[in-house]
Amino acid sequence: MSITPIKLNVFTLFKLPSAYFCGVRTKYLDDKKCVVSVKYRWINQNPFRSMFWAVQGMAAELSTGALMIDKIESSGKKISMLVTSNTATFTKKATGRITFTCYDGLLIDDCLRQAIETGEGQTVTLRSVGLNSEGVEVSSFVFEWSVKVKS
């Protein structure tokens, strides 16, 4: 079964409802990148008239996690995945539509190949950058994902 942005958005509605109701939506997914966007609204605001950091984190994590889900699905193997750490940097107020993009699909390929070949857990570090509608970076998130082939 192929993972598509529409299927991911339905998945979000039922499995990650807080992300869905905050407006987090997958816009594009291929084997190299994933694009997720979210618009600043009343429901996802902070007291400083910008988007709450956790909402940005949900969108950024989904851009990395959707790539991981797609790659695992394509492998045909049963592989568990878990975020083991993350860091974030905020450089500008997040207002308007913020688009998070992860370009690390090829890193995931290498990580999954090693996990399948060795049978041991592996980690991969994926980065997602959030840009506003003017193309200015507002935040950057780095997630370390751990994967392991299930026996």
N, C-alpha and C positions, 0 to 999 in steps of 0.2 A: 504494500500500500504506500502510495506516494504522499509525503507530507506537503501540504500547500498552505499558503497564508489563510485561506478561508477555514481549513480544518483546524489550524492553530488557534484562530479566533474563537471557534466553537469550543475547542478544548479549554481555552482561557475562561469562557463563560461558566463552564461546569466545574472545572478543577481549580481555577484561580480567580474566583469571582471578584475579589477586591481589585485585582488588576483590571479586569474587564470593566467594572463599574467606574474605575478611575479614568478609563479611556485608552488603555494600552491596547494597541492593535498592530499585528504583524502586517507589513506592507509588501515585503519581497523576501523570497528565499530561493537560493540556488546552492550549488555545492561549495561555493567560495565565500558567500556573504549572506547576511540576514539583516533586514531593515525593519525596525519597530518604531512606531511613533506614538506620541501622546500629546494631547493639547492641554495647556493650562486652563483649568476651569475651577469653579467654586469647590467642587468635591475633592480636588487634589491640591488645594492651596495650603500655604503655610501663613503664619501671621505677618510675614514680610512682603506679601503681595507677589509671591513667586511660587513655583511648583515645589511641593514637599519633596525632600531628598529621597524618601523611600519610594515614591512613585517613579522618580527617575531611575532608582535602583531596580524596580520591577521591570521597567522597559529595557534597561540595559541587560539585566540577567536573562530576560526572554530572548534577546537577540543572540546571546551566546548559547543558551540552552536549546533553542529551536534548531540551531545548526547541529548541536550534539545529538538531539533526538533524531533528526533526519539522517545523520551519518550512522547511528546505531541501527536504525530501522533498515537502512540499505545494506548493512553488514550481514543481516540474517542471523546474527548471534544474539543471545540473551546477555545483555551487558547492563550493569547497574551504573548509575551516575549520581554524583553528589558534589555540591559546592563545598569545598573545604576551607576556602578563605576568600576574602575580597577586600579591595581598597577602592577609594573613590577620591576624586579631586573635583572641586567645584570652582569654576573660574568666572562665571557671570550668572546673573539672575535668570532663572528659567521661566520665561513667559512666552506666550504664543505656542506654536507647534514645535515640539522638540523631536528630532529624529535621531535614534540611536542605531549605529551600524557597527557590526562586527565583520571583519574581513578575514577571519582566521580559520576558515574551513579546511585549508590544507594542513594546518597544525593538528586538527582533530583526526584527519586521516592517518597521520603518522602515529599519533597516540593510540588509536584503536588498533592499528596494525600490530604495534608492539604488544598491546594487551592480549590480543588474540594469539600471537605467536608464542609469547612467554607464559601465558596463563596467570601472570602476576598483575596486580593493580598498577595503574599508571596515572600520572597527573599531567595536565596541560593547562597553560595559562592563556586565557583569552581576554581580549580588550574590546570594549565597546565605547564609542565616542558619541556624545550627544551634541548635535548642532541645532541652533535655532534657525528660523526661516531665512535669515541673512547669511547663513553659513558660518556663523561664529560659534566656536566651541563653548558650551556652557558647563559641561561636565564630562568626566572620563572615568570609567569603571574598569577594574581588572578583577577577573574571577579565576580562581584556581579550581578546576574540575578534577575530580578523581573518578576513574572508570575501572571496572573490574568485570571480567567475564564470569558469569554465573555458572556454577557447576551443576 
